[in-house]
Amino acid sequence: MSLQTTGPVHRLATRIVFFIAGYVTATWAVLVPYAKANTGVNEATLGSLLLCLGMGALVAMPLTGMLTSRYGCRKVIVTALAMVILTTPLLAMITSPLLLAAALLLFGVGVGVTDCAMNIQAIIVERDAPGPVMSGFHGMYSVGGIAGAGAMTLLLTLGASAPLACLIIILSVAIMLAASLKGLLPWANPASGPAFAIPRGVVLLIGAVCFAVFLAEGTVLDWSAVYLTEVRRVPESLGGLGFTCFAVAMTLLRLTGDKLIARIGAPRAVVGGALVAALGFAIVTLVPVWQLALLGYVLIGAGCANIVPVMFSAVGRQNRMPQSVAVPAITTLGYLGVLAGPAVIGYVAHATSLTQAFMIIMALMLVVAGLSLTVTSGQHAQREG
C-alpha cells in the first residue's frame, strides 16, 4: 500500500469527478430520442443499440483495476473522460445505426472506466479523511445527473440544436476536469494477485448487495412510471413523479449520509436503509392510493441511498481480495444489476403481474438487510481486532 496521503484537495477532486460521471450519463439519457430520430431505427433496434453502451462498460470495468495500478487514477480518469468528451457530440449527429453502435460502445467504455477508477480513488481518499465521505461522493453523482439532465433540457428548450447543446456540455466537462487535475491521484494501490478474479468471501457478499440494490434502482428507473400509470391509473403526464420522488430522496440522503453514518454507525445505516426501502416497496404495492405510492418511492430512494457507498467503503477495509480486483468486480456486479433489473421485472410481470414483481423486489431488500448486516458487522469487528 502506498505511503502517500491524501487531503482536502483530493476529496474535492473526487467529488468533481463523481459529479462529471452523473452529468455525462444524464446527458445521454436526454439525447436518446434524438439518436433514434437521426438513425430512423425502431424501438427494437434502439434497444439493441443501447446494449452496446452497457457492453462497452462491462468489458472495460474489469480492466480498470489493472490500469489504475499501473498508470495511476489521474491518467486513467483523464483518458476515460477524454473518450467520453470525444464521443458525446457524435451521439447527437450520427445517422448510421452501425456507427452509433460503435460510438455507444466507446462511450460505454469511457463511462465504465470512469465509474471504476473514481471509486478506486474514493476508497483511497476516504482512508485519510477525518470521517466517512463515501456517501457524499456518491451524492455528487446524483447531483450531477440532475444537473446534466437539467442543463441539456434547458439548452434544447432555448433553441439550441442537439449537437450544439452537446458541445456546450462537453466544454463544461473539460473545464471541470481541468479543475480537478491537481487532486486526482497520480498513483493507486499497487496490483497484487491476478488481474481478474471471481469475487469470493466478503467481496462476494458486497457484490451481491450492490447487485440487489442496483437492481432495485433499475426497477424504479424503468418501471415506476409504468406502475403508476397502468396499475394506479395515474395520468401519463404525472407518471414521472415516482422516479422524481425517488431521485430527490436518494440525492438528499446521500449528501447527508456521511454525518448519519458517523453518528449511528454503518451497520445501523445500511440495515435500516434496506428495511426502509422494503417498506417503501410495500407501500407502493399494497396501498391503493397513488399519492401514498409517491411516499413509497421517497422511502425507497432514502433507504437505498447509503447502502452502496457503505459497501464501497467496506471494500477498502477488507483484505480478502486486492482492491485493484475487488473494486472492478463489485462495480461490474452493480452495473449488471442495473441492466438486469428492468428485464427481470418485465419477465416476472408478464408471467404474473407488475405488483407481484415489485413484491419480489421488496423481499429482496429484506435479504439485503441481512447481507449488509453480515458485511458491516464483520468489517467493524475486523477493525476493532
N, C-alpha and C positions, 0 to 999 in steps of 0.2 A: 504494500500500500504506500502511496506517495506520502512524503513527509511535508509537502506543501500544504498550506492552509488557505482557506477562503474567507471572505469578509463581505461587507455590505455591497461593494461594487459587483461582486459575483451574484449575490442574491437579486440585485436589481436587474442584471443582465438575464438571469434565468427567468424572471417574471416577464421581461420583454419578449423573450423567445416563446414562452408559453402563449403570450398574447398573440404573437405573429401566427403561430400554428393554428389557433382558433380562427383568426382573422382570415387567413387564406382559404381554409376549409369552408367557411361560410360563404366566401366569395364564389366558390364553385357551385355551391348549392343554389345561389341566385342565378347563375349562368345556365343551369340545366335546360330551361325552356328555350333559350337562345341556341344552344348547341343542337337541340332537337330540331328546331326550325331551320337552322343553317344546313344541316345534313339531310333533312327530309326523311328521317327514319321513323318507323312506327314504334309503338311502346315496347314491343318485344325486343326489337333490335337495340333500342335505347337501354333496356335492362342489361343486355349482353355487353354493351359498351361500358356501362357503369361498373361491371365486374372487372374491367381492365384496371380501373383505379385501385380496387381492392386487391387485385392480384399483384400489382406493382408494389403496393405497401407490404403485403405478406411475404413476397420474395425478398424484399430489401431488409425488412426488420431483423431477421436472424444474423445478418452480416454486420449490423451496426456496432455490436459489442467489440468485435474484432477490429473494426475500423477505428473506433474511438481509442482503443488500447494502443493502436499503432500510431495514429496521427493526432490524437487529442480531440476533445469535444469541439473546440473552436473550428478547426479545419473541416470537420465532418458536418457540423451545423451550417457553416457558411456555404459549403459546396451543395448541400441538400437544398437549402433555401435559394441558392442561385438557380438550381434546376426548377424550382417552383416559380421563381420570378420569370424565367425564360419561357416556361410552358403556359402560364396563366393567360397571357393575351391570345395565344394560339387557340385556346379553348373557345374563345368568343368569335374566332374568324374562320376556322377550318370548315370546309364544306364537304370533305370526303369522309365517309364513315371510317375507312381504314386509317386515314391519317389522324382522325380524332381518337381512335383506339390507341394508336401509338403515343399520342400526346398525353392521354389519360394514364397510360402505363408509366410514362416518365414522371408525370405529376404525382402519381401514387408513390413512386419510388422516393421522390423528394419529401413528400409528406410523411411517409413511413419512417424514413431515416431520421427526419427531424424529431418525430414523436419519441423514438427510442433514445436518440442522443440527448435530447433535452431532459429526459427522465434520468439518464445516467448522470448528467451534470447536477440535476436537482438532488439526487441522493448524496453525491459528494459534498455539495454545498450545505445540505442540512446537517451533516455531521459536525460542522464547525459553528452552526448557528446557535444562538443563546436559548432557543426553544424550537418547538415544531414550526415548520414553514411550508411543508409539502402541500397542505390544503390550499394555502394562499397561492402557490404556484399554479395548481390545477384550476383555482378560481379565475386566474388571469386568462386561462384558455377559454373558459366560459364567457368572460367579458369580451375577449377577442372575437368570439363567434357572434355575439350580439352586435359588436361594433362593425364587423365585416359585413354582415347581412344588412345592417342599417346604412352603412356608407354606400354600398352598391345600390341599394334600393333608392336612396336619396339621389345619387348621381343619375340613375336611369330616369327617375321621376322628373329631374330638372332638364331632361332632354339629351343627356349625353348618350352617344352610341355605346353599345356593349364593349367594343374594343377600346374606345377612349376611356370608359369607366375603369376597365382593367388596367390600362396604363397608369391612371392616377393611383389606383390601389397598389400596384407593384412599386410605384415610386415611393409611396409612404412606407411600404415594407422595406425597401432598400435603406431608407433613412433610419427606420427603427433598428434594422440590423447593424448599420454602421454605429449607431449609438450604443449598441450592446457589445461591440467587439472587445472592448477593454476588459469586460467582465466574463467573457467566455473562456473557459479553461483551455489552455494550450496542451493539457495533458488529461489523462483519465487513469483509472485504476489499471495497473498492468495486467495483461492477459495471463491467465493460468488455466491449465486444463485444456480441453478441446475447444475448437471454435464453435461447435454446435453440440448440444446435448439435450436429451429429453428431460424435462423438469422432474425432480424427484424430491422426496421429503417435504419439508415445509414450503419449498418453492412450488411444488405441485399443488399444495393446498392454496397458496397465494394465487397461483394461476387459475385455479378452479373458482375462487371467489371473484377474481376480476372478470373471468368469462361470464359468470352468472350475473354480476351487476351490469356489465356492458350489454348482456342480452336483454336485461330489463330495460335499460336505457334505449336500446334499439327498438324494443317493442313500443315504448311510449312515443318515440320519434315517428315511427311509420304507421302506427295503428291507433293512436289516441284520437285523431280526428275521425277516422272511420268508425270507431266505437261510439263516439258521441253522436255522430250523425245517423248511424244505422241502428244502434241499439237504444240510445237515449232520445232519438228523434230531435236532436238539436239542429237548427237551421245550418246549412252548409257554410254560411258566412261566419258562423261562430265556432266552426269545428276546430280551428287552430287554437282556441283558448286553452285546451287541455295541455298541449305542449308548452304554450307560453307560461302557464302557471308552474309547470314542472321546471322549465329552464330558469325562470326567475328565482324560484325557491332554491334550486341547486346552486346557482351563482352566489346568492346571498349567504347560504350556509357554508360554502367553500371559502368565501372571503373572510368569514368569521370563524372558520373551523379550527385554525391553529390555536386560538385562545380557548376554544371549547375543549380541545384535546389536552391542552396544557392543564386545564382546570379539572377535568373529570377522568382523564386518562384514556389511552387508545382503546382498551378493551370495552369500556362502557360506551365510548363514542361509536364504535363500529357495530357492536351488538345492538345497542339502542337504535342506531340508524337503520339496520336491517329490519328490526321489528316495526319501526315507524313506517318503512317502505311497505312492509307486508300489510300493515293496517291501511295504508293508502290504497293498495290494490283491492283490499276487502271492501272499502267504501265505494270504489269505482264500480266493482262488480255486483255488490249486494244491495246497495242503496239506490232505489229507482228514481232519485231526484237529481237531475243533471247538474244543478248548482252545487250540490254536495259532492258530485263526481269531481268537480274542479278542486274542491278541498282535498280530495283523494290524490289528485295529481300533484298538489302542493306537497303533501306528505311524502309521496314517492320521491320527488326531487330533493326534499330536505333529508330524507332518510338515506338515499344513495350517495349524497354529496361527498361525504368524507371517508367512505369505505375504501375506495380505490387509492386515494392519497395515502392513507394509513398502510395499505398493503405495499405500496412502493417504498415507504419508509422501512417497513419490515424487511424488504429485500436487502436494503442497505445494511441491516444488522445481522442477517443470517450468515452462516459460514458453511452451509451445506453445498452450495454451488458458487463458483466465481461470479462476481457481479456482471462481468462482461458477457456471460452466458445467460444469467438469470433474468436480467432486465429485458433483453430482447425476447426471451421465452414467454414471460408473462405479458409483455406488450402485445405479442402476436396472439396469445390466447384471448386477451381482451378484445382485440380487433376482430377475431373470429366470432366473438360473442355479438358484436355489433352487426356483423354480416349475417350471422345465423339466426338471430332473434326474430326479425321480420318473417323469414321463411318458415321457421318453426311454428310461429303463431298462425301463419296462413294455412299450413297443413293441418294443424290441430283444429282451427276454426272450421275448415272445410269438412273435417270428419265429425266434429261435434258442434260447437258454437263458439263465437268470439268470447262470450262470457266465460265459458269453461276454459278457454285458452288463457285468459287473464288470470283465472284462479290457479292455474298451474304455475304461473309466474309468482303469484302470492305465496304458494307453497315453497317455491324455490328460494324466496327471500328468507323464509324460516330456516332453510338449510344453510343459507349464507350466514345467518346469525350464529349457528353452531360452529361452522368452519372458521369464521372470523374470531370467535372466542378462543378456539384452539390455537390459531396463529398468534394472536396478540398476547395471550397469556403465556405461551411458550417463549415468545421473544422477551417479555417482561421478566420472566424467571431467569432466562439466559443472561440478561443484562445485570440483574442483581447478583447472579452467581459469579 
